[in-house]
Amino acid sequence: MKISFNELRAIKHQLPTGSVKRIATQIGVDEQTVRNYFGASKFAEGDVTGNHIQPGPDGGIVHLSRTDILELAKGIIEESKTVV
C-alpha cells in the first residue's frame, strides 16, 4: 500500500491518547514499533515495520508492507468519533 508521509502522520495525530499502546497490545508488538510505523525512528527500541519512504510531494510516498497497524488506527479514529 502507498500513502503520503504527511497523511500517515495526520492519521497518527488523530489517534486518541492510549491508542499506540492499544494497537501494540492487539497485534503483539512493542509500542515503539507502532510509533516507528507512523514515522518515528527509534529502531533500537522498536522493530522496523517494513516501511520505505520515497522522496516526493507531501513528505514523500511511504510504501507500507503491512497494513494491520494502519487499519487498526483508522478503526480507532472512527470509533472515537462515535463516542461523545
PDB file of N, CA, C and O in Angstrom:
ATOM      1  N   MET A   1       0.842  -1.172   0.000  1.00  0.00           N
ATOM      2  CA  MET A   1       0.000   0.000   0.000  1.00  0.00           C
ATOM      3  C   MET A   1       0.889   1.236   0.000  1.00  0.00           C
ATOM      4  O   MET A   1       1.972   1.237   0.585  1.00  0.00           O
ATOM      5  N   LYS A   2       0.419   2.281  -0.660  1.00  0.00           N
ATOM      6  CA  LYS A   2       1.160   3.540  -0.706  1.00  0.00           C
ATOM      7  C   LYS A   2       0.318   4.648  -0.085  1.00  0.00           C
ATOM      8  O   LYS A   2      -0.893   4.719  -0.293  1.00  0.00           O
ATOM      9  N   ILE A   3       0.984   5.510   0.682  1.00  0.00           N
ATOM     10  CA  ILE A   3       0.340   6.638   1.354  1.00  0.00           C
ATOM     11  C   ILE A   3       1.386   7.732   1.495  1.00  0.00           C
ATOM     12  O   ILE A   3       2.577   7.440   1.600  1.00  0.00           O
ATOM     13  N   SER A   4       0.956   8.985   1.498  1.00  0.00           N
ATOM     14  CA  SER A   4       1.947  10.048   1.678  1.00  0.00           C
ATOM     15  C   SER A   4       2.382  10.075   3.146  1.00  0.00           C
ATOM     16  O   SER A   4       1.622   9.712   4.044  1.00  0.00           O
ATOM     17  N   PHE A   5       3.614  10.510   3.362  1.00  0.00           N
ATOM     18  CA  PHE A   5       4.132  10.591   4.724  1.00  0.00           C
ATOM     19  C   PHE A   5       3.281  11.535   5.559  1.00  0.00           C
ATOM     20  O   PHE A   5       2.980  11.243   6.716  1.00  0.00           O
ATOM     21  N   ASN A   6       2.891  12.665   4.979  1.00  0.00           N
ATOM     22  CA  ASN A   6       2.078  13.631   5.720  1.00  0.00           C
ATOM     23  C   ASN A   6       0.718  13.047   6.084  1.00  0.00           C
ATOM     24  O   ASN A   6       0.208  13.313   7.172  1.00  0.00           O
ATOM     25  N   GLU A   7       0.123  12.259   5.199  1.00  0.00           N
ATOM     26  CA  GLU A   7      -1.161  11.622   5.506  1.00  0.00           C
ATOM     27  C   GLU A   7      -1.007  10.600   6.641  1.00  0.00           C
ATOM     28  O   GLU A   7      -1.860  10.508   7.523  1.00  0.00           O
ATOM     29  N   LEU A   8       0.076   9.845   6.606  1.00  0.00           N
ATOM     30  CA  LEU A   8       0.339   8.866   7.663  1.00  0.00           C
ATOM     31  C   LEU A   8       0.497   9.564   9.013  1.00  0.00           C
ATOM     32  O   LEU A   8      -0.044   9.100  10.017  1.00  0.00           O
ATOM     33  N   ARG A   9       1.234  10.674   9.043  1.00  0.00           N
ATOM     34  CA  ARG A   9       1.410  11.438  10.286  1.00  0.00           C
ATOM     35  C   ARG A   9       0.092  12.051  10.754  1.00  0.00           C
ATOM     36  O   ARG A   9      -0.174  12.112  11.954  1.00  0.00           O
ATOM     37  N   ALA A  10      -0.730  12.502   9.814  1.00  0.00           N
ATOM     38  CA  ALA A  10      -2.029  13.083  10.175  1.00  0.00           C
ATOM     39  C   ALA A  10      -2.907  12.036  10.851  1.00  0.00           C
ATOM     40  O   ALA A  10      -3.620  12.341  11.807  1.00  0.00           O
ATOM     41  N   ILE A  11      -2.855  10.815  10.361  1.00  0.00           N
ATOM     42  CA  ILE A  11      -3.622   9.727  10.984  1.00  0.00           C
ATOM     43  C   ILE A  11      -3.120   9.507  12.405  1.00  0.00           C
ATOM     44  O   ILE A  11      -3.917   9.377  13.334  1.00  0.00           O
ATOM     45  N   LYS A  12      -1.808   9.466  12.576  1.00  0.00           N
ATOM     46  CA  LYS A  12      -1.226   9.266  13.911  1.00  0.00           C
ATOM     47  C   LYS A  12      -1.662  10.369  14.865  1.00  0.00           C
ATOM     48  O   LYS A  12      -1.960  10.096  16.028  1.00  0.00           O
ATOM     49  N   HIS A  13      -1.705  11.600  14.396  1.00  0.00           N
ATOM     50  CA  HIS A  13      -2.068  12.737  15.254  1.00  0.00           C
ATOM     51  C   HIS A  13      -3.552  12.753  15.615  1.00  0.00           C
ATOM     52  O   HIS A  13      -3.941  13.410  16.580  1.00  0.00           O
ATOM     53  N   GLN A  14      -4.380  12.047  14.860  1.00  0.00           N
ATOM     54  CA  GLN A  14      -5.812  11.960  15.167  1.00  0.00           C
ATOM     55  C   GLN A  14      -6.123  10.899  16.224  1.00  0.00           C
ATOM     56  O   GLN A  14      -7.225  10.865  16.773  1.00  0.00           O
ATOM     57  N   LEU A  15      -5.155  10.044  16.502  1.00  0.00           N
ATOM     58  CA  LEU A  15      -5.396   8.955  17.454  1.00  0.00           C
ATOM     59  C   LEU A  15      -5.584   9.491  18.872  1.00  0.00           C
ATOM     60  O   LEU A  15      -4.818  10.342  19.326  1.00  0.00           O
ATOM     61  N   PRO A  16      -6.598   8.994  19.562  1.00  0.00           N
ATOM     62  CA  PRO A  16      -6.781   9.407  20.962  1.00  0.00           C
ATOM     63  C   PRO A  16      -5.651   8.876  21.846  1.00  0.00           C
ATOM     64  O   PRO A  16      -4.959   7.926  21.482  1.00  0.00           O
ATOM     65  N   THR A  17      -5.479   9.487  22.983  1.00  0.00           N
ATOM     66  CA  THR A  17      -4.474   9.059  23.950  1.00  0.00           C
ATOM     67  C   THR A  17      -4.650   7.579  24.271  1.00  0.00           C
ATOM     68  O   THR A  17      -5.770   7.110  24.474  1.00  0.00           O
ATOM     69  N   GLY A  18      -3.549   6.853  24.314  1.00  0.00           N
ATOM     70  CA  GLY A  18      -3.575   5.437  24.644  1.00  0.00           C
ATOM     71  C   GLY A  18      -3.704   4.523  23.441  1.00  0.00           C
ATOM     72  O   GLY A  18      -3.646   3.302  23.587  1.00  0.00           O
ATOM     73  N   SER A  19      -3.878   5.087  22.254  1.00  0.00           N
ATOM     74  CA  SER A  19      -4.082   4.279  21.053  1.00  0.00           C
ATOM     75  C   SER A  19      -2.850   3.485  20.646  1.00  0.00           C
ATOM     76  O   SER A  19      -2.964   2.345  20.197  1.00  0.00           O
ATOM     77  N   VAL A  20      -1.673   4.083  20.800  1.00  0.00           N
ATOM     78  CA  VAL A  20      -0.444   3.374  20.431  1.00  0.00           C
ATOM     79  C   VAL A  20      -0.318   2.105  21.263  1.00  0.00           C
ATOM     80  O   VAL A  20      -0.005   1.039  20.732  1.00  0.00           O
ATOM     81  N   LYS A  21      -0.559   2.216  22.554  1.00  0.00           N
ATOM     82  CA  LYS A  21      -0.488   1.049  23.432  1.00  0.00           C
ATOM     83  C   LYS A  21      -1.554   0.025  23.045  1.00  0.00           C
ATOM     84  O   LYS A  21      -1.282  -1.175  23.018  1.00  0.00           O
ATOM     85  N   ARG A  22      -2.755   0.491  22.748  1.00  0.00           N
ATOM     86  CA  ARG A  22      -3.854  -0.407  22.359  1.00  0.00           C
ATOM     87  C   ARG A  22      -3.518  -1.172  21.081  1.00  0.00           C
ATOM     88  O   ARG A  22      -3.734  -2.382  21.006  1.00  0.00           O
ATOM     89  N   ILE A  23      -2.992  -0.473  20.081  1.00  0.00           N
ATOM     90  CA  ILE A  23      -2.618  -1.124  18.821  1.00  0.00           C
ATOM     91  C   ILE A  23      -1.509  -2.144  19.079  1.00  0.00           C
ATOM     92  O   ILE A  23      -1.579  -3.275  18.597  1.00  0.00           O
ATOM     93  N   ALA A  24      -0.495  -1.749  19.833  1.00  0.00           N
ATOM     94  CA  ALA A  24       0.626  -2.642  20.128  1.00  0.00           C
ATOM     95  C   ALA A  24       0.152  -3.910  20.825  1.00  0.00           C
ATOM     96  O   ALA A  24       0.595  -5.009  20.490  1.00  0.00           O
ATOM     97  N   THR A  25      -0.734  -3.762  21.781  1.00  0.00           N
ATOM     98  CA  THR A  25      -1.256  -4.905  22.522  1.00  0.00           C
ATOM     99  C   THR A  25      -2.061  -5.822  21.606  1.00  0.00           C
ATOM    100  O   THR A  25      -1.924  -7.044  21.668  1.00  0.00           O
ATOM    101  N   GLN A  26      -2.895  -5.233  20.760  1.00  0.00           N
ATOM    102  CA  GLN A  26      -3.758  -6.027  19.888  1.00  0.00           C
ATOM    103  C   GLN A  26      -2.982  -6.863  18.885  1.00  0.00           C
ATOM    104  O   GLN A  26      -3.385  -7.982  18.568  1.00  0.00           O
ATOM    105  N   ILE A  27      -1.874  -6.333  18.383  1.00  0.00           N
ATOM    106  CA  ILE A  27      -1.141  -7.102  17.373  1.00  0.00           C
ATOM    107  C   ILE A  27       0.140  -7.731  17.912  1.00  0.00           C
ATOM    108  O   ILE A  27       0.865  -8.401  17.175  1.00  0.00           O
ATOM    109  N   GLY A  28       0.418  -7.516  19.197  1.00  0.00           N
ATOM    110  CA  GLY A  28       1.547  -8.192  19.837  1.00  0.00           C
ATOM    111  C   GLY A  28       2.913  -7.658  19.456  1.00  0.00           C
ATOM    112  O   GLY A  28       3.855  -8.424  19.251  1.00  0.00           O
ATOM    113  N   VAL A  29       3.019  -6.329  19.362  1.00  0.00           N
ATOM    114  CA  VAL A  29       4.326  -5.721  19.092  1.00  0.00           C
ATOM    115  C   VAL A  29       4.628  -4.690  20.174  1.00  0.00           C
ATOM    116  O   VAL A  29       3.758  -4.335  20.969  1.00  0.00           O
ATOM    117  N   ASP A  30       5.853  -4.224  20.193  1.00  0.00           N
ATOM    118  CA  ASP A  30       6.291  -3.185  21.116  1.00  0.00           C
ATOM    119  C   ASP A  30       5.643  -1.854  20.727  1.00  0.00           C
ATOM    120  O   ASP A  30       5.412  -1.600  19.545  1.00  0.00           O
ATOM    121  N   GLU A  31       5.350  -1.008  21.712  1.00  0.00           N
ATOM    122  CA  GLU A  31       4.757   0.307  21.437  1.00  0.00           C
ATOM    123  C   GLU A  31       5.650   1.141  20.516  1.00  0.00           C
ATOM    124  O   GLU A  31       5.144   1.864  19.658  1.00  0.00           O
ATOM    125  N   GLN A  32       6.960   1.050  20.682  1.00  0.00           N
ATOM    126  CA  GLN A  32       7.863   1.826  19.837  1.00  0.00           C
ATOM    127  C   GLN A  32       7.774   1.375  18.383  1.00  0.00           C
ATOM    128  O   GLN A  32       7.985   2.179  17.475  1.00  0.00           O
ATOM    129  N   THR A  33       7.466   0.112  18.151  1.00  0.00           N
ATOM    130  CA  THR A  33       7.284  -0.374  16.790  1.00  0.00           C
ATOM    131  C   THR A  33       6.118   0.345  16.127  1.00  0.00           C
ATOM    132  O   THR A  33       6.190   0.702  14.951  1.00  0.00           O
ATOM    133  N   VAL A  34       5.045   0.559  16.880  1.00  0.00           N
ATOM    134  CA  VAL A  34       3.889   1.287  16.352  1.00  0.00           C
ATOM    135  C   VAL A  34       4.285   2.739  16.077  1.00  0.00           C
ATOM    136  O   VAL A  34       3.911   3.297  15.045  1.00  0.00           O
ATOM    137  N   ARG A  35       5.026   3.344  16.977  1.00  0.00           N
ATOM    138  CA  ARG A  35       5.482   4.727  16.757  1.00  0.00           C
ATOM    139  C   ARG A  35       6.381   4.811  15.521  1.00  0.00           C
ATOM    140  O   ARG A  35       6.266   5.745  14.728  1.00  0.00           O
ATOM    141  N   ASN A  36       7.275   3.834  15.360  1.00  0.00           N
ATOM    142  CA  ASN A  36       8.155   3.791  14.191  1.00  0.00           C
ATOM    143  C   ASN A  36       7.343   3.685  12.901  1.00  0.00           C
ATOM    144  O   ASN A  36       7.708   4.277  11.885  1.00  0.00           O
ATOM    145  N   TYR A  37       6.253   2.938  12.942  1.00  0.00           N
ATOM    146  CA  TYR A  37       5.374   2.767  11.782  1.00  0.00           C
ATOM    147  C   TYR A  37       4.848   4.123  11.312  1.00  0.00           C
ATOM    148  O   TYR A  37       4.716   4.368  10.113  1.00  0.00           O
ATOM    149  N   PHE A  38       4.551   4.994  12.269  1.00  0.00           N
ATOM    150  CA  PHE A  38       3.994   6.305  11.948  1.00  0.00           C
ATOM    151  C   PHE A  38       5.063   7.377  11.758  1.00  0.00           C
ATOM    152  O   PHE A  38       4.737   8.564  11.727  1.00  0.00           O
ATOM    153  N   GLY A  39       6.315   6.994  11.631  1.00  0.00           N
ATOM    154  CA  GLY A  39       7.353   7.944  11.265  1.00  0.00           C
ATOM    155  C   GLY A  39       8.452   8.183  12.271  1.00  0.00           C
ATOM    156  O   GLY A  39       9.407   8.898  11.968  1.00  0.00           O
ATOM    157  N   ALA A  40       8.353   7.611  13.457  1.00  0.00           N
ATOM    158  CA  ALA A  40       9.451   7.744  14.421  1.00  0.00           C
ATOM    159  C   ALA A  40      10.635   6.911  13.932  1.00  0.00           C
ATOM    160  O   ALA A  40      10.492   6.108  13.010  1.00  0.00           O
ATOM    161  N   SER A  41      11.768   7.096  14.528  1.00  0.00           N
ATOM    162  CA  SER A  41      12.934   6.341  14.051  1.00  0.00           C
ATOM    163  C   SER A  41      13.821   5.863  15.198  1.00  0.00           C
ATOM    164  O   SER A  41      15.047   5.932  15.111  1.00  0.00           O
ATOM    165  N   LYS A  42      13.203   5.383  16.262  1.00  0.00           N
ATOM    166  CA  LYS A  42      13.963   4.821  17.377  1.00  0.00           C
ATOM    167  C   LYS A  42      13.996   3.299  17.209  1.00  0.00           C
ATOM    168  O   LYS A  42      13.378   2.559  17.974  1.00  0.00           O
ATOM    169  N   PHE A  43      14.729   2.858  16.195  1.00  0.00           N
ATOM    170  CA  PHE A  43      14.740   1.442  15.870  1.00  0.00           C
ATOM    171  C   PHE A  43      15.461   0.595  16.907  1.00  0.00           C
ATOM    172  O   PHE A  43      15.245  -0.616  16.965  1.00  0.00           O
ATOM    173  N   ALA A  44      16.309   1.199  17.722  1.00  0.00           N
ATOM    174  CA  ALA A  44      16.972   0.440  18.780  1.00  0.00           C
ATOM    175  C   ALA A  44      15.960   0.006  19.835  1.00  0.00           C
ATOM    176  O   ALA A  44      16.173  -0.986  20.533  1.00  0.00           O
ATOM    177  N   GLU A  45      14.854   0.753  19.953  1.00  0.00           N
ATOM    178  CA  GLU A  45      13.843   0.443  20.967  1.00  0.00           C
ATOM    179  C   GLU A  45      12.624  -0.278  20.394  1.00  0.00           C
ATOM    180  O   GLU A  45      11.809  -0.793  21.160  1.00  0.00           O
ATOM    181  N   GLY A  46      12.480  -0.329  19.094  1.00  0.00           N
ATOM    182  CA  GLY A  46      11.339  -0.979  18.464  1.00  0.00           C
ATOM    183  C   GLY A  46      11.772  -1.579  17.146  1.00  0.00           C
ATOM    184  O   GLY A  46      12.858  -1.285  16.648  1.00  0.00           O
ATOM    185  N   ASP A  47      10.936  -2.408  16.590  1.00  0.00           N
ATOM    186  CA  ASP A  47      11.277  -3.068  15.346  1.00  0.00           C
ATOM    187  C   ASP A  47      11.045  -2.169  14.142  1.00  0.00           C
ATOM    188  O   ASP A  47      10.275  -1.210  14.198  1.00  0.00           O
ATOM    189  N   VAL A  48      11.727  -2.500  13.055  1.00  0.00           N
ATOM    190  CA  VAL A  48      11.475  -1.877  11.776  1.00  0.00           C
ATOM    191  C   VAL A  48      10.167  -2.458  11.266  1.00  0.00           C
ATOM    192  O   VAL A  48       9.920  -3.653  11.423  1.00  0.00           O
ATOM    193  N   THR A  49       9.323  -1.627  10.658  1.00  0.00           N
ATOM    194  CA  THR A  49       7.997  -2.089  10.263  1.00  0.00           C
ATOM    195  C   THR A  49       7.859  -2.336   8.770  1.00  0.00           C
ATOM    196  O   THR A  49       6.745  -2.549   8.293  1.00  0.00           O
ATOM    197  N   GLY A  50       8.932  -2.316   8.030  1.00  0.00           N
ATOM    198  CA  GLY A  50       8.869  -2.596   6.609  1.00  0.00           C
ATOM    199  C   GLY A  50       8.407  -1.425   5.770  1.00  0.00           C
ATOM    200  O   GLY A  50       8.025  -1.614   4.615  1.00  0.00           O
ATOM    201  N   ASN A  51       8.430  -0.220   6.318  1.00  0.00           N
ATOM    202  CA  ASN A  51       8.056   0.964   5.563  1.00  0.00           C
ATOM    203  C   ASN A  51       9.259   1.453   4.766  1.00  0.00           C
ATOM    204  O   ASN A  51      10.399   1.389   5.227  1.00  0.00           O
ATOM    205  N   HIS A  52       8.984   1.937   3.575  1.00  0.00           N
ATOM    206  CA  HIS A  52      10.028   2.526   2.739  1.00  0.00           C
ATOM    207  C   HIS A  52       9.517   3.873   2.268  1.00  0.00           C
ATOM    208  O   HIS A  52       8.441   3.954   1.676  1.00  0.00           O
ATOM    209  N   ILE A  53      10.278   4.941   2.525  1.00  0.00           N
ATOM    210  CA  ILE A  53       9.866   6.284   2.125  1.00  0.00           C
ATOM    211  C   ILE A  53      10.623   6.688   0.866  1.00  0.00           C
ATOM    212  O   ILE A  53      11.853   6.672   0.819  1.00  0.00           O
ATOM    213  N   GLN A  54       9.856   7.045  -0.140  1.00  0.00           N
ATOM    214  CA  GLN A  54      10.409   7.519  -1.402  1.00  0.00           C
ATOM    215  C   GLN A  54      10.205   9.031  -1.469  1.00  0.00           C
ATOM    216  O   GLN A  54       9.088   9.499  -1.248  1.00  0.00           O
ATOM    217  N   PRO A  55      11.233   9.799  -1.763  1.00  0.00           N
ATOM    218  CA  PRO A  55      11.074  11.248  -1.829  1.00  0.00           C
ATOM    219  C   PRO A  55       9.958  11.648  -2.797  1.00  0.00           C
ATOM    220  O   PRO A  55       9.739  11.008  -3.825  1.00  0.00           O
ATOM    221  N   GLY A  56       9.271  12.711  -2.439  1.00  0.00           N
ATOM    222  CA  GLY A  56       8.207  13.205  -3.298  1.00  0.00           C
ATOM    223  C   GLY A  56       7.380  14.243  -2.575  1.00  0.00           C
ATOM    224  O   GLY A  56       7.732  14.676  -1.478  1.00  0.00           O
ATOM    225  N   PRO A  57       6.267  14.646  -3.196  1.00  0.00           N
ATOM    226  CA  PRO A  57       5.417  15.669  -2.580  1.00  0.00           C
ATOM    227  C   PRO A  57       4.747  15.155  -1.318  1.00  0.00           C
ATOM    228  O   PRO A  57       4.637  13.946  -1.112  1.00  0.00           O
ATOM    229  N   ASP A  58       4.300  16.074  -0.477  1.00  0.00           N
ATOM    230  CA  ASP A  58       3.571  15.731   0.747  1.00  0.00           C
ATOM    231  C   ASP A  58       4.411  14.914   1.723  1.00  0.00           C
ATOM    232  O   ASP A  58       3.892  14.047   2.426  1.00  0.00           O
ATOM    233  N   GLY A  59       5.706  15.195   1.759  1.00  0.00           N
ATOM    234  CA  GLY A  59       6.590  14.484   2.675  1.00  0.00           C
ATOM    235  C   GLY A  59       7.160  13.206   2.092  1.00  0.00           C
ATOM    236  O   GLY A  59       7.965  12.538   2.742  1.00  0.00           O
ATOM    237  N   GLY A  60       6.763  12.857   0.892  1.00  0.00           N
ATOM    238  CA  GLY A  60       7.223  11.635   0.245  1.00  0.00           C
ATOM    239  C   GLY A  60       6.141  10.571   0.260  1.00  0.00           C
ATOM    240  O   GLY A  60       5.107  10.719   0.911  1.00  0.00           O
ATOM    241  N   ILE A  61       6.398   9.511  -0.461  1.00  0.00           N
ATOM    242  CA  ILE A  61       5.462   8.393  -0.538  1.00  0.00           C
ATOM    243  C   ILE A  61       5.986   7.265   0.334  1.00  0.00           C
ATOM    244  O   ILE A  61       7.146   6.868   0.217  1.00  0.00           O
ATOM    245  N   VAL A  62       5.128   6.748   1.211  1.00  0.00           N
ATOM    246  CA  VAL A  62       5.504   5.653   2.097  1.00  0.00           C
ATOM    247  C   VAL A  62       4.908   4.373   1.528  1.00  0.00           C
ATOM    248  O   VAL A  62       3.702   4.288   1.296  1.00  0.00           O
ATOM    249  N   HIS A  63       5.752   3.388   1.307  1.00  0.00           N
ATOM    250  CA  HIS A  63       5.302   2.079   0.858  1.00  0.00           C
ATOM    251  C   HIS A  63       5.177   1.203   2.107  1.00  0.00           C
ATOM    252  O   HIS A  63       6.179   0.869   2.738  1.00  0.00           O
ATOM    253  N   LEU A  64       3.958   0.839   2.456  1.00  0.00           N
ATOM    254  CA  LEU A  64       3.703   0.044   3.658  1.00  0.00           C
ATOM    255  C   LEU A  64       3.650  -1.430   3.295  1.00  0.00           C
ATOM    256  O   LEU A  64       2.849  -1.837   2.453  1.00  0.00           O
ATOM    257  N   SER A  65       4.502  -2.232   3.926  1.00  0.00           N
ATOM    258  CA  SER A  65       4.480  -3.667   3.661  1.00  0.00           C
ATOM    259  C   SER A  65       3.428  -4.377   4.511  1.00  0.00           C
ATOM    260  O   SER A  65       3.028  -5.500   4.204  1.00  0.00           O
ATOM    261  N   ARG A  66       2.988  -3.726   5.566  1.00  0.00           N
ATOM    262  CA  ARG A  66       1.909  -4.283   6.392  1.00  0.00           C
ATOM    263  C   ARG A  66       0.898  -3.173   6.644  1.00  0.00           C
ATOM    264  O   ARG A  66       1.263  -2.012   6.832  1.00  0.00           O
ATOM    265  N   THR A  67      -0.373  -3.545   6.645  1.00  0.00           N
ATOM    266  CA  THR A  67      -1.420  -2.544   6.796  1.00  0.00           C
ATOM    267  C   THR A  67      -2.230  -2.720   8.069  1.00  0.00           C
ATOM    268  O   THR A  67      -3.119  -1.914   8.344  1.00  0.00           O
ATOM    269  N   ASP A  68      -1.943  -3.758   8.855  1.00  0.00           N
ATOM    270  CA  ASP A  68      -2.750  -4.013  10.056  1.00  0.00           C
ATOM    271  C   ASP A  68      -2.717  -2.858  11.046  1.00  0.00           C
ATOM    272  O   ASP A  68      -3.739  -2.536  11.652  1.00  0.00           O
ATOM    273  N   ILE A  69      -1.556  -2.229  11.218  1.00  0.00           N
ATOM    274  CA  ILE A  69      -1.449  -1.102  12.150  1.00  0.00           C
ATOM    275  C   ILE A  69      -2.285   0.069  11.644  1.00  0.00           C
ATOM    276  O   ILE A  69      -3.003   0.702  12.419  1.00  0.00           O
ATOM    277  N   LEU A  70      -2.195   0.356  10.360  1.00  0.00           N
ATOM    278  CA  LEU A  70      -2.961   1.446   9.769  1.00  0.00           C
ATOM    279  C   LEU A  70      -4.467   1.185   9.871  1.00  0.00           C
ATOM    280  O   LEU A  70      -5.235   2.088  10.205  1.00  0.00           O
ATOM    281  N   GLU A  71      -4.878  -0.029   9.588  1.00  0.00           N
ATOM    282  CA  GLU A  71      -6.301  -0.377   9.669  1.00  0.00           C
ATOM    283  C   GLU A  71      -6.835  -0.246  11.095  1.00  0.00           C
ATOM    284  O   GLU A  71      -7.937   0.265  11.296  1.00  0.00           O
ATOM    285  N   LEU A  72      -6.071  -0.699  12.082  1.00  0.00           N
ATOM    286  CA  LEU A  72      -6.475  -0.540  13.478  1.00  0.00           C
ATOM    287  C   LEU A  72      -6.558   0.935  13.856  1.00  0.00           C
ATOM    288  O   LEU A  72      -7.492   1.353  14.540  1.00  0.00           O
ATOM    289  N   ALA A  73      -5.582   1.721  13.411  1.00  0.00           N
ATOM    290  CA  ALA A  73      -5.577   3.156  13.719  1.00  0.00           C
ATOM    291  C   ALA A  73      -6.821   3.829  13.145  1.00  0.00           C
ATOM    292  O   ALA A  73      -7.482   4.605  13.835  1.00  0.00           O
ATOM    293  N   LYS A  74      -7.137   3.538  11.899  1.00  0.00           N
ATOM    294  CA  LYS A  74      -8.323   4.131  11.278  1.00  0.00           C
ATOM    295  C   LYS A  74      -9.592   3.699  12.008  1.00  0.00           C
ATOM    296  O   LYS A  74     -10.515   4.498  12.167  1.00  0.00           O
ATOM    297  N   GLY A  75      -9.646   2.450  12.450  1.00  0.00           N
ATOM    298  CA  GLY A  75     -10.798   1.959  13.205  1.00  0.00           C
ATOM    299  C   GLY A  75     -10.958   2.682  14.533  1.00  0.00           C
ATOM    300  O   GLY A  75     -12.074   3.016  14.932  1.00  0.00           O
ATOM    301  N   ILE A  76      -9.851   2.922  15.216  1.00  0.00           N
ATOM    302  CA  ILE A  76      -9.885   3.626  16.498  1.00  0.00           C
ATOM    303  C   ILE A  76     -10.347   5.073  16.285  1.00  0.00           C
ATOM    304  O   ILE A  76     -11.111   5.609  17.088  1.00  0.00           O
ATOM    305  N   ILE A  77      -9.883   5.694  15.211  1.00  0.00           N
ATOM    306  CA  ILE A  77     -10.302   7.074  14.918  1.00  0.00           C
ATOM    307  C   ILE A  77     -11.806   7.117  14.677  1.00  0.00           C
ATOM    308  O   ILE A  77     -12.490   7.988  15.215  1.00  0.00           O
ATOM    309  N   GLU A  78     -12.327   6.199  13.884  1.00  0.00           N
ATOM    310  CA  GLU A  78     -13.768   6.150  13.622  1.00  0.00           C
ATOM    311  C   GLU A  78     -14.555   5.888  14.909  1.00  0.00           C
ATOM    312  O   GLU A  78     -15.590   6.506  15.155  1.00  0.00           O
ATOM    313  N   GLU A  79     -14.050   4.970  15.715  1.00  0.00           N
ATOM    314  CA  GLU A  79     -14.679   4.652  16.990  1.00  0.00           C
ATOM    315  C   GLU A  79     -14.719   5.887  17.902  1.00  0.00           C
ATOM    316  O   GLU A  79     -15.719   6.127  18.578  1.00  0.00           O
ATOM    317  N   SER A  80     -13.641   6.658  17.917  1.00  0.00           N
ATOM    318  CA  SER A  80     -13.584   7.833  18.788  1.00  0.00           C
ATOM    319  C   SER A  80     -14.552   8.923  18.326  1.00  0.00           C
ATOM    320  O   SER A  80     -14.982   9.744  19.136  1.00  0.00           O
ATOM    321  N   LYS A  81     -14.896   8.942  17.056  1.00  0.00           N
ATOM    322  CA  LYS A  81     -15.844   9.930  16.539  1.00  0.00           C
ATOM    323  C   LYS A  81     -17.263   9.640  16.993  1.00  0.00           C
ATOM    324  O   LYS A  81     -18.075  10.558  17.110  1.00  0.00           O
ATOM    325  N   THR A  82     -17.575   8.366  17.251  1.00  0.00           N
ATOM    326  CA  THR A  82     -18.936   7.995  17.651  1.00  0.00           C
ATOM    327  C   THR A  82     -19.142   8.111  19.152  1.00  0.00           C
ATOM    328  O   THR A  82     -20.281   8.147  19.619  1.00  0.00           O
ATOM    329  N   VAL A  83     -18.062   8.170  19.909  1.00  0.00           N
ATOM    330  CA  VAL A  83     -18.149   8.318  21.357  1.00  0.00           C
ATOM    331  C   VAL A  83     -18.212   9.801  21.687  1.00  0.00           C
ATOM    332  O   VAL A  83     -17.366  10.580  21.247  1.00  0.00           O
ATOM    333  N   VAL A  84     -19.210  10.183  22.458  1.00  0.00           N
ATOM    334  CA  VAL A  84     -19.367  11.610  22.789  1.00  0.00           C
ATOM    335  C   VAL A  84     -19.000  11.861  24.223  1.00  0.00           C
ATOM    336  O   VAL A  84     -19.068  12.999  24.687  1.00  0.00           O
TER     337      VAL A  84
END
